[in-house]
Amino acid sequence: MTSAKSLGDRLLSDVQEESFDETSQTSVFGIDAIDGLLGLFCSPPALPENRPRWSSPGSQLISTELSPGYDRYESDQEEAFDHGILTRNFNQRLRASKPAIVSLTTPPSHAHLMGPRTALLYYLTSIAILPSSVNGVTVDGKEATVVYLDTDERFSATHMAQVLEGITFNACKSQQKPMPLPEDMRQIVASSMQHVHVHRIQSSAQLIATLRALPHYLLNRQNHRSFDRALSLLVLDSADAFHWQDRAEAEEARLERLNPTEERTPFAGRARAPIQTVNKAAETIRLLRQIQKTFSNAVIYTKSPATSTIPLSNQMSAISTPSRQPNNDPWHSFSTLPLQIEPSYEVPQFAPMMSLEQCLEDREKRQTAVEGVKYIVGVEWSRGDDWGPALRAQIKERERRGEGNVVLGFGKRGRVMIE
């Protein structure tokens, strides 16, 4: 009994408890601007300690006094209230750190920018799986594991390898060190990529099943070679890939309930009921939270702009369809840090009246202009009303200092460059 107690005491002495304020000095994603913004959103600014008295001191309804971005906690009479004044203890509880969950989207006018969006995911994945140094060159990798859920069928191992090579090349160049030999570089890429676990998803049902099985898969050392590595990042590209598929299934189920026996004639003589696709999305979000609670990993997911309409393939024949509004989309409120990516400038298309000869003449100039486009990754300000004035002020201050945006560029051989 004594030996068991001493063993327990010894194990507890090795346990370290840290708040997000203490761990925020360490990198989560490996990009200073994103990590800095994440620190602000995960630990919102404290409310002022000198709060005005409530109009009704006995009331437990405090939601009207809190900024929408803060977590709501049940009131505690001994800690939270002192004659109607919000105390410091309750103020600290409001600042409980939030999980590292990032959403990445594009403005509605640039909904087609999936390439740069995916390139940023490759870069974050590469930082997570690379070693801290390569042949004496510091690359600041995390030597961790990444789970990549590919619902858009866009994942390219070749492009991923190019991003890994690009990070190593840029580190060697900045530190004035020689680039590893080709065979050594291939070995570095191969050994790193075996810790990216890519799951190609075909439906929401498969996505949910994959998330349910993921803890067992990761904790079984016989399944993979990453058992001794921490899960650093879970990527979901994209979260709403099956929105229209789920919507069609929901509509089919609705028609089946309305007319279970007769031959179905869609919408004949019946008003169209509102479509609900929240259930599968809500279950996916619940499982992502559960995985994050188990492995303490960061989550980043991509999604379409809130005003996206019908798929491009159906635009010729489909009638106008109401857009998905943010308040109906559970993914809108799931992320802690909402990010948006957009080009630094637009390259106009060829004018309709231009001849083929004129287009060929302008080809090189246009290609040069396209190669010079940078992509700006910053906070998605369309959600700014949910943050509270203190948080908005801090974000604007970071942007004023040039610390609130990431500049994404592309070099030769598909290399991704972060400025």
N, C-alpha and C positions, 0 to 999 in steps of 0.2 A: 504494500500500500504506500509505504514511504517512497520507494523507488518510482512508482507511478506518479506520485505527487511531484517529486523532484523533476521527473521527465516533463511533466506538464508545465511546471514553472520555467524550465529551461526553454521549452518551445515558445511559451508566451513572451519570454524575454527577447526572442528573435523577431517578434511581430512588431511592425511599425505602423502606426496610424497616422495618416496624413490627410489634410483637407485639400481641396482643389487649389486653394491659395498657395499651399506649400508645394504642390506638384506642378503647378502651372509654369514653374521655371524650366521644367523639362519639356522637350518637344513632343507634341502629339502627332502631328502630320509631317514635320520636317520642313515646313515653310513658315518663316517667322511671322509674316503678315497674317496668315490664317490662324496660326497658334495664338497670336496676340488677340485677334478678334474672338476666338473661341474662349479665351480666358475671360473676356468681358461678358460674354453671353452666359457662360457657365456659372459665373459668380456675379450676378447683377449688382449694381451699386446699392449701398445700404440706404434705407429710408432715413430721413432726418430724425434725430432722437427726440427733439422737441416738437411733438405732434399736438395739434389742437384737440381740445376735448371733444368727445362725441356729443351729438345732440341728445342721444339717449344712452347714458353710461351703461345701462344694463343690457344693451343689445349685443348679441353675439354676431351680428351681420356686419362684417368688416370689409366685404368685397368692394363696396363703393369707395373705400379709402385707399385701396391698393391698386397699383398700376397693373394692367392686364398681363404683363410679362412675368410677374412674380408668381411663384407657386403658392397655392392656397393651403393653409394648414388649419386644422381644427383648433379652435381657441382653447387655451389652457388657462383656467381662472387664476391659478397660483403664479404662472409665469408671464402670461400675455397681457393682462390688464391690471392696472393699478388706479382705481377710481376713474376709469374711462380713458386713461392715457396709455398709449402703446409703449411698452417698456423695452429696454435694450435687449433683454433675453429673447423676446419674440422677434425683434428686428434681426437678430443673428440667425434665428431659425429660418427667416425668410430668405436668407442668403445661402441656404444649403445648396451646394454645387449641383449643377445639372449634368446629365451625361453628355459625352462628346458625340453629338449627332449632327451631321452637316448635310444640308440639301444643296444640290447644284442644278440650276435651271438657266434658261435663256430668256431674254425679253420676248414678248409675243411677236415682234417684228423680225426676230432672228431665231425662230423656232427650228430652222434647218441646221443650226450650228451644233451638230452632234459630234463632228470630228474633233474640234478643240476641247469639247467637254470630256470626251473619252480620253484624249491625250493627257489631260490633267489627272484623270484617274490612274492612267498608266504611270505617271510620274510619282504620285503618292504611293502606289503599290511598289514601285521600284525602291523608293526610299525605305519602305518597311522591310523589304526582303534582303537588301544588299547588306554585306558586312560593314562594320564601322570603318575598315580600311582595306585597301586592295594594293598589294605589293608595296606597302609603305606609304600609300597615298590615302589621305583621309577623305572618305566619301560620306561620312555621317549616316551610314545605314543603321538600321535597328536590329538586323539579324532576327527578324520575327516572321510570323506567318500571316498570310492574307487569304481570306475566302472571297472569291469573286463570283457573284451570281449574275450571269449574263443572260438577261431576258430579251435583249435586242439582237442577239447573235452577231455582235460587233467585235467581240474579243479576238484579237490577232496576236498570236505568239510571236510572229515575226516583228510586228510593230513594238511589242513589249521588249523584245531583245534589243531593238534599236534604241529605245529609251534608256535601257540599262547601260548600253555602250556609251550613249551620249552623256549620262551623268558621270561615268568614269572618265570620259574624255575631258569634260569640262573641269573636273577636279584635278586631273593631271596638268591641264593647261594653266589653271590658276595657281597651282603650287609649283609650277615649272619642273614637273617630274615627267619622265618618259612614259609613254603609253604602254600598257602591257602588250606582250607579243600576241598575235592573232589567236594562237592555240590557247594561250593563257586566258585571253578574253572570252573565248568560247567556253572554257571551263568555268569561269566566274559566272557567266550568264546561265549556263546549264545548272550549276549548283544552286544558284539563287532562285531560278524559276521553278525548281521542284517544290518550293515552299509556297507557291501560288496555287490554291486549290480552286479550279474553275468548274463551275456547275452551269451547264447550259439548260436553261429553263424554257419550257414550251407552254406553260399555262399557270394560272394562279394556283390551281390545285397542286401542281408539281412543286411550285415555289413553297407552298405551305408544308408539304410533305418533306421537302429538302431541309427546311429550317427545323422541323421537328426532329429529324434524324441527325442534324449537324453536331449537337453536343456529343452524342455517342460516337460519331465518326471521328471527331477531333480527339477524344479522350482514349481512343483505342490505338495503342502504339503499333499494332499490326496493319493498320490501314494506310499509313503514310510515314514519311521520314521527318515530319515536323513535330513529333511528340514532345521533344525537348525544347521547343520554341514557344514563346507566348503568342497568342492570337492578337495581333496589333490592330488589324483593320478588317472590316467586313464591307465589301462594296456591292451595291445593288444598282445595276445599270440595265434598265431603268425601272423605277418603282411602278409606273403606270403603263407599262408596255401592254398589259392585257385589259386595259380599261374597256375597249370596244368589244373584245371577246366576252368579258364578263357581263357587259351590258346586253349583248345579244342573248346570252344564256339566261339572264334574269328576265328578259322579255319573253323568251320561249316558255320559261316556267310560269310566268304570269298568264300567258294565253292558255297554258295547260290547266291552270286552276280555274279559269273562267269557263272553259269549254272542254272538260275532260273526255267526253265521249264522242261528240260530233266532230266532223272534219273541220279543222280550224281555218277560218278565213281571217287573216290578220286585220284587227281593228274594225271589222265590219260591224257597224251599228253600236260600237262601244267607244267610250271616251278613253283615251290613252292614259293609263295611270303613271305616276312618276316612277322613274327607274331608280332602284336602290342598289348600288354596288359597294356599299360600305362594309358589308360583312367580311368579305375576303381580305380587303385592305386592312380592316381592324384586326383580323386574326394574324395577318402578316406582321403588323406593327407590334402586336403583343408578343409574338415569338422573337422578334428582333430585340425587344426590351429584355426578354428572358435570357437570351444568349448574351447580351451585353452585361447583364447582372452576373452571369456565371463566369465570363471570361474577362470582364473589364476592358473590352476592346472599344475602339472608335467605330462609328458607322458613318458611311457617306453614301448617299443615294442620289440619283438623277431623276428628274421628272420634267414633264412638259409644262410649258407656261399655262397659267390658270385659265387663260382665254382661248386655249386651243380648241379647234372645232373638229370637223370630221376628218378621217384619214385622207391623204392625198389621192389614194387609189379610188376613192368613192366620190370625189368632188364633182366629177363630170355628170353623174347620174343622181346624186343624192340632193335632197332639198336641204335648206338651211336648218341646222340643228342647234339648239341652245348650247352655249358653252358651259364648261364645268366651272362653277364659281368656287372660290377658295373656301367659303364656309360649308360647302358640301364635300370637300375633299379632305379626308383624314390625314393625308400626307402633308397638307399645308401647315398643320400645327405640330407635326411630329418632330421636326428638326429643332435643335437648339440654336444652330447658326445657319441662317439661310444665305446662300451665296448665289451670285448671278454672273454669267460670263457673256461678254459682248465684244465685238470687234472695235479696234481703235478708230477705224474709218471704213467707209464703204467704197468698194470698187464698182463703179456702175457697169451695167451690162452693155453689150453692143447695141447701138441704136438700131431700130428696125429698118431704117432706110439705108444703112451701110451696105456696101457691096462686099462680095467675098474678097476682092483685092484689098479694099480698105481694112477689112478685118485682119487679113494676113499682115498688112503693114503695121498694124497696131499690136500685133500679137506679143512681141517681145516687151514693149512698154507695159502692156497689161500684165504680163507674167511677172515683171519686176515689181509692179504695184501690189500684186497679190502676195508675193513673197514678203513684202514689207509690212503686211498687216500684222499687228499685234492684237492680242486678246486680253481684255481687262477683266480680272476676277475680283469682284467686290461684294459688299453687302447688298442683299436684295431689299431695297428701300420701300418696295410696295407693302411690306409688312411692318413699316416703321411705327404705325399707330399702336402696335401691340407692345412696344418696348419700354415706354415710359420716358419722360424728358431727360432724366439723368443719363440713361444708357445712350440715348440718341446724341446727347452732347459729347459723350466720350468717344463715340464712333466718329463723329464729325471732326473732333480734335485729332484723332489718329489719321484721318484722311487728309487733314490740313498739313500734318507733318509728313505726309507721304508714306504712312505705315499701314494704311487701311486697304490697299489694293495690291494685287499680284498681277504682274505683266507676263503673259505667256506668249512665247515666240517659238518658231520652228527653224531649225537649221538644216544642214545637209544630212542625207541618209535618215530622215525622219527624227532627228534629234529634237528633244523638247528642251527649251531654255526658259528658266524662270528668272525674272528680274525683280 
